[in-house]
Amino acid sequence: MLTVALDQGPLEPHTPPEALRRLDEIARRAAAGGARLLACPELSVSGYNIGADIARVAEPASGPVGERVRAIAAENGIAIVYGHPERDGDAVHNTAFLVSPAGELLTAYRKTHLYGEMEQAHFRPGTVPVVQATLDGVRVGLLICYDIEFPEPARAHALAGTEFLVVPTALLPPEDVVAETLVPARAYENQMHVAYVDRCGAEADLSYLGKSCLIAPDGTELARAGSGEELLFAHVDPAATAVARRVNTQLAERRPGLYSGLTEAS
């Protein structure tokens, strides 16, 4: 059983140093509540709606931000999923990182489906659709925001054995349908836990929806936030994946040969 905390915040704009101070506080609260994993929103350290500042704050995974997050994880004995612009040579990626409770970088995922003009102007899309790591016996995978709105990335995770899919996001109104309908559908159709972690409040000219959630493999809602700042707790039981896949046999009864046209160039 993996106890998870979802950090729906912040309500106010922040800089990376301020975000790291807040992350330390939230990590302490999450660990005190029994969580082994703290999941944060998309670009949680840098801020999402920061435009050209993305290039200025971007750094390699081994940079000062990553070093500080790894220290926070180790000091509090909790794994952390966080987001920050990742610089790799001339490219900048919208990246989610998974750090272990011992402060080790377990894996990192570069967003493959970039949303809107801002992201497309400042980020290069990733090319690796599935990244995973094992935490307390649970196979954890990562996607980011817009990725979950396509059926293929979540299905690829299910076929690769992901049991718990963590999806940091920066969802805006009026897209309630994504948080309330589409995310539970992804969990149900792939029989895996899905955590969807949004921001809240306003950032420059954007206001965020909130409604972060953790959904079980049978589509049951295990935790759901409102529109304000909130730290949610829920449990991920790997046995629930096996049970759901025995009851809902869609994955085993797929006929991939019929779908080959989906990947052919038009």
N, C-alpha and C positions, 0 to 999 in steps of 0.2 A: 504494500500500500504506500503510495507516494502522496504526501500532503503538499498542496500547492497553494501559493498566495498570488493573487492577481492585483497589481497596483494600477488602479484607474486614477491617474493624475497627470500633471498637476493642474491646479486652477489658475496659476499665474505664469507669465513668461519667465524664462530662466536662462542662465548661461551654463556652459558645462561645469564650471566649479560649483555653482549653486545646485545643479542637478546631482552632482556627485555627493555633496553634503546631504541632500535629501535622500538619495539612494542609501546612504549609510544608515540614516534614521529608519527608513522603511525596511531595510534588511534586518535590522535589530528587532523591529516589531514583528516581522514575518517569522523570524527564527523563534522568538519568544512565544508565538502562537503555534509552534510545532511544525512549521513549513520546512520542507527540504528544498523547495524550488520557489524562487520569486520570479514572476514573469512581468515585464514592463512593456509599455507601449512602443510603437514604431519610433525610431530615432529618439529614444527617451532621454539620452544624455545631451544631444546637441539641440533638441527642438526640431520640429518638423517644418514649420512654415518660416524658414529663415533665408530663403532665396540664395543670393550670391554668397552669403556667409557659409554656405555648405562647403565650398572649396577652401575657405580659410580655416575652418575647424577640423576638416578631414585629416585623418592620420592613419598610419598602418595599425593592424591589430596589436602590434607590440608597442604602440605609443603610450604616452602618459595616461590617457583615459583608460585604455585597456589595463594598464598596470594598476591603476587605482581601483578599478572594478574588481580585478582579481584579488586585491588585498582586502576589499570589503567582503567579498565572498568568503575568504579564508578566515577573517577575523570573526565573522558571524556564523561560520559553519553552514552556509546555505548556498545552493546553486542559484545562479542568476542568469536570466535571459534579458539582455539589454540591446539597445540599438544606437548606432553612431555611424556617421559617414566614414567609410573605410577607403583610404588612399592606397592604390596599388599601381605604382609608376605614374603614368599620366591619367589613369582612370580613377574615378571616385564611384564607389558603390554604396547603395542603401543596404546596410548589413545588420543582421541580427546575430549576436554572439551568445553562446552558451558556455558559462563558466561553472566549474565543479565546486562543491563545498570546500574542497582543498585549495581552491584558487588557481586551478589549471584550466586553460582554454580547451574545451572538449570539441567544439565544432563551431563553424560560422557559416551563415547562409546569406548569399547576395540576392536581393530581390530580382526575380526574373521577369515580372510583368510590371512595367513602370506606368504609373497613373498620371495622366494629365501633363500639361506643358511644363510645369515646374520640375517634376521629376525627370521628364525626358530631356530637359535642358541641362540638368546638373548631374545626373547619374548615368552610368553605363549599366545595362542590364546584366545580371548574372547568367551563367550558362550551365550551372549544375542544378538540376531540378530537385534532387533529394539529398539532404544531409541529415545524418542521424548520430546519436550518441546514447549510450546506456547509462541511466542514473537510477541507482537503487533497484536494479533489475528491470526497469521499465525502458523500452526503446522509445526515445524522444526524438521527434523531428521538428523542423522549423519551416514555416512559410512566413510571408509578410503581406498583410493587408490585401491589396488587389489580387494577389495570387490565389486566394481562397475563392474568389468569384469565378474562377475557371474550374471546371470539374476535373481536368486532367492532373494538376499538381497534387491534389489531395488523393486521388486514386493511385497515382504513382507511389505515394507514401504508403498507402494501404498494401499495395502489392509488394513493397519492399520490406514490410514487416513493422512499420511504425505503429505503436500502440497509443501514443500520446502526441498529438500535433499541437504545437504552440504557435499562435499567429498574432504577433504584435501588429497593431493597426493604428491608423489615424482617420477614423471614419467620421464623415460629416453628415449632418442632416441635409436632406430628408431621406437618407438611405437606411432607414430603420429596418427595411426588409432584409438587408444583409445580416445584421446582428440577430434579428428575431426569427428569420425563416431559413435563410441560406446556410448559415453556419450550423444550425441543428441538422439540416438536411445532409451536409457534408459528413457530420459525425455518424448519422444513421446509415447513409448509403455505403460508407466505408467501414463501419463497425469499429470505430476508434474514438478515444477521448479527444476533444478539440477545445483548446483554450483560446479565446478571442479577447485580446486585451487592448482597449481603446484609451485614448486621452479623454479629458473632460475640460470644460471651460473654454476660454478663448485664447487665441494666439495670433497677434496682428489682426488680419481681417477674416480669420477663420474661427468658427465655433465648432467644437467637437460634440459628437453624439453621446459618448459614454456607452452604457448598456453592455459592458464587458460581461463575458459569461464563460462557464465551463460546462460542456455538454458531454454526456456519457455515450458509449457506443450504441446504446439502444435509442438514442435521441432524447433521453431524460435530461432535464435542466438541473444540474447540480449546484450551480451558483449563478446569480444574475445581479449586476449592479444597476443603479438608477443613472441619473445624469450628472451627479456630483462626484467629488473626490471620495474614493472608497478603497479599502483593502479587503478583498474577498478571500475566503479560505474554502477549499474543497479537497476531496480525496480522489486520487486516480488509482483504481484497482485494476491491475493487469489481468486478473482473472475475468473481469467483466468483458474484456475484448474477446476472449475465447468463448465465453457464454453467448455473447451477441452473435458471433460468427457461426455458432451451431444453430441458433434460432433463425437468424437471417442469413440464408445461404447464397445471397446474390453474388458474392465474390467467387465462390466455388463454381457457380453455374454460368459465369460469363462465357461468351463465345467470341474470343478476340479475332478469329479469322473473318468474322462478319464486319469488323469495324476498321479494317486496314485502310479503307478510303479516307478515314478521318485525318490521317497524317500525310496523305499524298498532296503534293503541290497542286493548287487550282490553276 
